Amino acid sequence: MKPRIRLYNRQRGHRPDLPWLRRVIRRALPACLKAVQSAEAPLGGLEEVEITLISDSEIGQVHADFLGDPEPTDVITFHHGEILISADTAVRQAGEQGETPDRELALYAVHGLLHLAGWDDHEAEEAAAMAALQAAILEAAVDETAG
């Protein structure tokens, strides 16, 4: 089963190209489903994945409430199918990485989907493997969107 993707913009800073972002995320989803690590990974069984773009202050509050760390972060993924993305962090990181903010948002969405597929990034080796996979999935999805 392929979950439905819902994308919401609840922040006021960056104005993302939501139609482009939706297309890229939907095109990345099959590769994320193929990358499911185990039967216990939630992605394959979800009817819907909700991705919401929020501010640094909002994600910092969620980070504090659920993980005990008040610092803003890029992505927080909940196993029930909710992915929160800091648009402020994406804009900052995009500038540092020489990318567009929308591409950085798409990368964060793929990152969240891979967490739902059972991928983890707590150890350096698994973080490197996850980063390589998410970059490859994003590149293919962007290429497919452009083509």
C-alpha positions as CSV (number, residue, x, y, z in Angstrom):
1,M,0.0,0.0,0.0
2,K,1.2,3.4,-0.9
3,P,0.4,6.2,1.6
4,R,-1.2,9.4,0.5
5,I,1.1,12.4,1.0
6,R,-0.4,15.6,2.6
7,L,1.8,18.7,2.6
8,Y,1.1,21.8,4.7
9,N,2.9,25.1,5.0
10,R,2.3,26.5,8.5
11,Q,5.3,28.9,8.6
12,R,5.4,32.5,7.4
13,G,9.0,33.0,6.3
14,H,10.0,31.1,3.2
15,R,7.4,30.8,0.4
16,P,8.1,27.3,-1.0
17,D,6.9,26.1,-4.4
18,L,4.4,23.7,-2.9
19,P,3.3,22.1,-6.2
20,W,6.9,21.3,-7.1
21,L,7.6,20.0,-3.6
22,R,4.6,17.8,-3.6
23,R,5.6,16.3,-7.0
24,V,9.2,15.6,-5.8
25,I,8.0,14.0,-2.6
26,R,5.4,11.8,-4.4
27,R,8.1,10.7,-6.9
28,A,10.5,9.9,-4.0
29,L,7.9,7.8,-2.1
30,P,8.2,4.5,-4.1
31,A,12.0,4.5,-3.6
32,C,11.5,5.1,0.1
33,L,9.0,2.2,0.2
34,K,11.5,0.0,-1.5
35,A,14.0,1.0,1.2
36,V,11.9,-0.2,4.1
37,Q,14.2,-1.9,6.6
38,S,11.8,-4.3,8.3
39,A,8.1,-5.3,8.6
40,E,8.0,-3.2,11.8
41,A,8.8,0.0,9.9
42,P,5.6,2.1,9.8
43,L,5.9,3.5,6.2
44,G,4.4,0.5,4.5
45,G,1.4,0.3,6.6
46,L,0.4,4.0,6.7
47,E,-2.6,5.3,4.9
48,E,-1.3,8.8,5.0
49,V,1.9,10.8,5.7
50,E,1.4,14.3,6.8
51,I,4.4,16.7,6.2
52,T,4.2,20.1,7.8
53,L,6.5,23.0,7.3
54,I,6.9,25.0,10.5
55,S,9.2,27.6,12.0
56,D,12.4,27.1,14.1
57,S,10.5,28.3,17.2
58,E,7.7,25.7,16.7
59,I,10.1,22.8,15.9
60,G,12.2,23.8,18.9
61,Q,9.1,23.5,21.1
62,V,8.3,20.1,19.7
63,H,11.9,19.0,20.1
64,A,11.8,20.1,23.7
65,D,8.5,18.5,24.4
66,F,9.2,15.1,22.9
67,L,13.0,14.8,23.0
68,G,14.0,17.1,25.8
69,D,16.1,19.4,23.7
70,P,14.8,22.9,23.1
71,E,17.1,23.6,20.2
72,P,15.6,23.8,16.7
73,T,16.3,20.8,14.4
74,D,15.7,20.2,10.7
75,V,13.2,17.3,10.8
76,I,11.2,15.4,13.5
77,T,9.4,12.3,12.4
78,F,6.6,10.5,14.3
79,H,5.9,6.9,13.6
80,H,2.1,7.6,13.2
81,G,3.1,9.3,9.9
82,E,3.7,12.9,10.8
83,I,6.8,14.7,9.6
84,L,7.6,18.2,10.9
85,I,10.2,20.2,8.9
86,S,11.7,23.5,9.9
87,A,11.6,25.8,6.9
88,D,13.9,28.3,8.8
89,T,16.5,25.6,9.1
90,A,16.1,24.6,5.5
91,V,16.7,28.2,4.3
92,R,19.8,28.5,6.5
93,Q,21.2,25.2,5.5
94,A,20.5,25.7,1.8
95,G,22.5,28.9,1.9
96,E,25.4,27.1,3.6
97,Q,25.2,24.1,1.2
98,G,24.7,26.2,-2.0
99,E,21.3,24.7,-2.6
100,T,17.8,26.2,-3.0
101,P,15.6,26.2,0.1
102,D,13.0,24.1,-1.8
103,R,15.5,21.4,-2.6
104,E,16.6,21.4,1.0
105,L,12.9,21.0,2.1
106,A,12.6,18.1,-0.3
107,L,15.7,16.5,1.2
108,Y,14.3,16.8,4.7
109,A,11.0,15.2,3.5
110,V,12.9,12.3,2.0
111,H,14.9,12.1,5.3
112,G,11.6,11.9,7.2
113,L,10.2,9.2,4.9
114,L,13.3,7.1,5.4
115,H,12.9,7.4,9.1
116,L,9.4,6.0,8.6
117,A,11.0,3.3,6.5
118,G,13.0,2.2,9.5
119,W,16.3,4.0,8.7
120,D,18.2,5.6,11.6
121,D,21.0,8.1,11.8
122,H,22.2,7.9,15.4
123,E,25.5,6.2,14.6
124,A,28.0,7.6,12.1
125,E,28.0,4.6,9.8
126,E,24.2,4.4,9.5
127,A,23.9,8.2,9.2
128,A,26.3,8.1,6.2
129,A,24.4,5.2,4.6
130,M,21.1,7.1,5.1
131,A,22.6,10.4,3.8
132,A,23.8,8.6,0.6
133,L,20.4,6.9,0.1
134,Q,18.4,10.1,0.6
135,A,20.6,12.0,-1.8
136,A,20.2,9.4,-4.5
137,I,16.4,9.2,-3.9
138,L,16.1,13.0,-4.1
139,E,18.3,13.3,-7.2
140,A,16.2,10.7,-9.0
141,A,12.9,12.3,-7.9
142,V,14.1,15.8,-9.0
143,D,15.3,14.5,-12.3
144,E,12.0,12.7,-12.9
145,T,10.1,15.9,-12.0
146,A,12.2,18.0,-14.5
147,G,11.7,15.4,-17.2
